[in-house]
């Protein structure tokens, strides 16, 4: 099986979305489906995922993962070493 999450994406825009919308942004495998991404994020980070938006761009596929209000995206990003 392929690795689903390749790396977190940290930029000014993703940081702003993290604070406002409680989201995390990842570079994911192009073949990964939304259910696979959801399962991977929930398993790896022990969080509840509310919604996933994906977009394919020239460099790959990006997944914007919205977490439940019970989980803090700031805390998770600190735990995985984004900030």
MDAnalysis code that builds the backbone (N, CA, C; Angstrom):
import MDAnalysis as mda
import numpy as np

u = mda.Universe.empty(249, n_residues=83, atom_resindex=np.repeat(np.arange(83), 3), trajectory=True)
u.add_TopologyAttr("name", ["N", "CA", "C"] * 83)
u.add_TopologyAttr("resid", np.arange(1, 84))
u.add_TopologyAttr("resname", ["UNK", "UNK", "UNK", "UNK", "UNK", "UNK", "UNK", "UNK", "UNK", "UNK", "UNK", "UNK", "UNK", "UNK", "UNK", "UNK", "UNK", "UNK", "UNK", "UNK", "UNK", "UNK", "UNK", "UNK", "UNK", "UNK", "UNK", "UNK", "UNK", "UNK", "UNK", "UNK", "UNK", "UNK", "UNK", "UNK", "UNK", "UNK", "UNK", "UNK", "UNK", "UNK", "UNK", "UNK", "UNK", "UNK", "UNK", "UNK", "UNK", "UNK", "UNK", "UNK", "UNK", "UNK", "UNK", "UNK", "UNK", "UNK", "UNK", "UNK", "UNK", "UNK", "UNK", "UNK", "UNK", "UNK", "UNK", "UNK", "UNK", "UNK", "UNK", "UNK", "UNK", "UNK", "UNK", "UNK", "UNK", "UNK", "UNK", "UNK", "UNK", "UNK", "UNK"])
u.atoms.positions = np.array([
    [0.836, -1.199, 0.000],
    [0.000, 0.000, 0.000],
    [0.870, 1.249, 0.000],
    [0.370, 2.307, -0.574],
    [1.124, 3.553, -0.655],
    [0.983, 4.362, 0.635],
    [1.970, 5.218, 0.871],
    [1.903, 6.103, 2.025],
    [0.927, 7.226, 1.684],
    [-0.025, 7.482, 2.557],
    [-1.077, 8.447, 2.256],
    [-0.626, 9.877, 2.521],
    [-0.170, 10.152, 3.735],
    [0.283, 11.503, 4.080],
    [1.776, 11.590, 3.798],
    [2.138, 12.526, 2.928],
    [3.547, 12.712, 2.599],
    [4.193, 13.693, 3.578],
    [3.569, 14.866, 3.767],
    [4.099, 15.844, 4.713],
    [3.047, 16.908, 5.017],
    [3.192, 17.591, 6.165],
    [2.313, 18.725, 6.441],
    [2.773, 19.921, 5.601],
    [1.853, 20.816, 5.312],
    [2.185, 22.034, 4.573],
    [2.058, 23.208, 5.532],
    [3.128, 23.980, 5.663],
    [3.130, 25.125, 6.563],
    [3.425, 26.384, 5.749],
    [2.446, 27.259, 5.681],
    [2.611, 28.547, 5.012],
    [1.791, 29.572, 5.792],
    [1.883, 30.806, 5.375],
    [1.124, 31.845, 6.057],
    [-0.384, 31.581, 5.938],
    [-0.806, 31.162, 4.758],
    [-2.233, 30.889, 4.530],
    [-2.715, 29.688, 5.344],
    [-1.928, 28.613, 5.379],
    [-2.359, 27.437, 6.144],
    [-2.377, 27.732, 7.639],
    [-1.458, 28.575, 8.100],
    [-1.440, 28.957, 9.512],
    [-2.683, 29.775, 9.860],
    [-3.052, 30.691, 8.985],
    [-4.250, 31.498, 9.212],
    [-5.496, 30.612, 9.246],
    [-5.593, 29.661, 8.302],
    [-6.725, 28.728, 8.286],
    [-6.731, 27.833, 9.516],
    [-5.549, 27.470, 10.002],
    [-5.457, 26.633, 11.191],
    [-6.089, 27.355, 12.385],
    [-5.803, 28.635, 12.506],
    [-6.321, 29.403, 13.634],
    [-7.811, 29.722, 13.486],
    [-8.236, 30.091, 12.268],
    [-9.630, 30.495, 12.051],
    [-10.587, 29.323, 11.910],
    [-10.168, 28.280, 11.161],
    [-11.085, 27.205, 10.809],
    [-10.751, 25.858, 11.432],
    [-9.708, 25.821, 12.279],
    [-9.284, 24.580, 12.930],
    [-8.964, 23.486, 11.899],
    [-8.117, 23.850, 10.915],
    [-7.755, 22.918, 9.858],
    [-6.260, 22.643, 9.827],
    [-5.911, 21.483, 9.304],
    [-4.531, 21.116, 9.026],
    [-4.436, 20.851, 7.530],
    [-3.290, 21.176, 6.930],
    [-3.107, 20.982, 5.494],
    [-1.941, 20.039, 5.269],
    [-2.163, 19.029, 4.423],
    [-1.147, 18.015, 4.145],
    [-0.946, 17.845, 2.653],
    [0.265, 17.509, 2.271],
    [0.546, 17.015, 0.935],
    [0.310, 15.518, 1.012],
    [-0.555, 15.009, 0.151],
    [-0.921, 13.590, 0.202],
    [-0.657, 12.923, -1.146],
    [-0.658, 11.614, -1.138],
    [-0.487, 10.839, -2.366],
    [-1.655, 11.131, -3.311],
    [-1.352, 11.295, -4.598],
    [-2.395, 11.611, -5.585],
    [-3.476, 10.541, -5.668],
    [-3.122, 9.292, -5.365],
    [-4.083, 8.188, -5.454],
    [-4.970, 8.074, -4.220],
    [-4.671, 8.816, -3.167],
    [-5.419, 8.707, -1.911],
    [-6.825, 9.280, -2.059],
    [-7.792, 8.570, -1.502],
    [-9.184, 9.029, -1.518],
    [-9.485, 9.748, -0.203],
    [-10.581, 10.488, -0.178],
    [-10.967, 11.198, 1.041],
    [-11.160, 10.252, 2.231],
    [-11.857, 9.110, 2.059],
    [-11.992, 8.186, 3.198],
    [-10.639, 7.662, 3.698],
    [-9.701, 7.403, 2.799],
    [-8.370, 6.939, 3.210],
    [-7.629, 8.026, 3.980],
    [-7.734, 9.262, 3.512],
    [-7.071, 10.382, 4.191],
    [-7.674, 10.574, 5.573],
    [-9.003, 10.526, 5.665],
    [-9.686, 10.689, 6.954],
    [-9.237, 9.615, 7.944],
    [-9.229, 8.376, 7.503],
    [-8.828, 7.278, 8.376],
    [-7.381, 7.443, 8.851],
    [-6.506, 7.819, 7.939],
    [-5.089, 8.003, 8.279],
    [-4.893, 9.118, 9.301],
    [-5.543, 10.264, 9.096],
    [-5.411, 11.398, 10.021],
    [-5.975, 11.033, 11.390],
    [-7.164, 10.417, 11.423],
    [-7.770, 10.049, 12.708],
    [-6.922, 9.025, 13.449],
    [-6.351, 8.081, 12.742],
    [-5.528, 7.051, 13.379],
    [-4.196, 7.606, 13.848],
    [-3.533, 8.340, 12.995],
    [-2.186, 8.821, 13.298],
    [-2.164, 9.875, 14.399],
    [-3.163, 10.779, 14.411],
    [-3.141, 11.895, 15.351],
    [-4.194, 11.817, 16.445],
    [-4.983, 10.739, 16.499],
    [-6.038, 10.537, 17.494],
    [-6.962, 11.752, 17.588],
    [-7.536, 12.156, 16.438],
    [-8.447, 13.288, 16.366],
    [-9.709, 12.866, 15.626],
    [-10.736, 13.707, 15.690],
    [-11.976, 13.487, 14.952],
    [-12.009, 14.457, 13.771],
    [-12.125, 13.914, 12.564],
    [-12.154, 14.721, 11.340],
    [-13.602, 15.022, 10.971],
    [-13.892, 16.297, 10.711],
    [-15.228, 16.735, 10.328],
    [-15.385, 16.759, 8.810],
    [-14.390, 17.303, 8.108],
    [-14.503, 17.492, 6.668],
    [-13.115, 17.455, 6.031],
    [-13.070, 17.040, 4.775],
    [-11.812, 17.037, 4.013],
    [-12.081, 17.651, 2.648],
    [-11.240, 18.596, 2.281],
    [-11.264, 19.161, 0.935],
    [-9.934, 18.815, 0.287],
    [-9.973, 18.371, -0.943],
    [-8.738, 18.033, -1.646],
    [-8.643, 18.845, -2.927],
    [-7.414, 19.079, -3.338],
    [-7.186, 19.732, -4.620],
    [-5.907, 19.195, -5.235],
    [-5.979, 18.970, -6.527],
    [-4.818, 18.481, -7.256],
    [-4.168, 19.677, -7.935],
    [-2.860, 19.782, -7.776],
    [-2.116, 20.854, -8.407],
    [-0.871, 20.262, -9.049],
    [-0.092, 21.088, -9.693],
    [1.053, 20.615, -10.460],
    [2.017, 19.775, -9.623],
    [2.208, 20.138, -8.368],
    [3.161, 19.438, -7.502],
    [2.609, 18.222, -6.776],
    [1.322, 17.928, -6.912],
    [0.737, 16.782, -6.216],
    [-0.704, 17.018, -5.818],
    [-1.050, 16.528, -4.638],
    [-2.414, 16.650, -4.130],
    [-2.364, 17.185, -2.712],
    [-3.205, 18.172, -2.445],
    [-3.258, 18.801, -1.136],
    [-4.577, 18.447, -0.474],
    [-4.531, 18.133, 0.820],
    [-5.744, 17.844, 1.585],
    [-5.854, 18.838, 2.735],
    [-6.994, 19.512, 2.810],
    [-7.277, 20.420, 3.917],
    [-8.259, 19.694, 4.819],
    [-7.803, 19.384, 6.027],
    [-8.552, 18.538, 6.957],
    [-9.093, 19.400, 8.098],
    [-10.409, 19.449, 8.215],
    [-11.048, 20.215, 9.294],
    [-11.311, 19.290, 10.471],
    [-10.850, 19.710, 11.647],
    [-10.991, 18.908, 12.857],
    [-12.212, 19.331, 13.656],
    [-12.683, 18.435, 14.500],
    [-13.813, 18.775, 15.376],
    [-13.356, 19.813, 16.396],
    [-14.309, 20.486, 16.994],
    [-13.967, 21.526, 17.970],
    [-13.346, 20.940, 19.238],
    [-13.443, 19.629, 19.425],
    [-12.823, 18.973, 20.577],
    [-11.300, 18.911, 20.438],
    [-10.804, 19.022, 19.210],
    [-9.374, 18.930, 18.946],
    [-8.854, 20.266, 18.439],
    [-7.645, 20.621, 18.842],
    [-7.045, 21.875, 18.430],
    [-6.006, 21.625, 17.338],
    [-6.181, 22.269, 16.192],
    [-5.212, 22.137, 15.099],
    [-3.858, 22.709, 15.518],
    [-3.868, 23.776, 16.332],
    [-2.618, 24.352, 16.829],
    [-1.831, 23.325, 17.640],
    [-2.521, 22.620, 18.509],
    [-1.869, 21.610, 19.350],
    [-1.302, 20.467, 18.500],
    [-2.078, 19.991, 17.540],
    [-1.636, 18.891, 16.681],
    [-0.430, 19.318, 15.859],
    [-0.471, 20.535, 15.299],
    [0.664, 20.992, 14.482],
    [1.924, 21.138, 15.329],
    [1.784, 21.551, 16.564],
    [2.940, 21.619, 17.464],
    [3.477, 20.240, 17.786],
    [2.571, 19.275, 17.935],
    [2.963, 17.917, 18.253],
    [3.699, 17.242, 17.099],
    [3.320, 17.564, 15.850],
    [3.980, 16.929, 14.707],
    [5.183, 17.737, 14.212],
    [5.450, 18.879, 14.845],
    [6.655, 19.633, 14.529],
    [6.526, 20.640, 13.416],
    [5.301, 21.066, 13.108],
    [5.119, 22.076, 12.079],
    [5.573, 23.436, 12.604],
    [5.205, 23.755, 13.858],
    [5.586, 25.031, 14.466],
    [6.199, 24.809, 15.818],
])
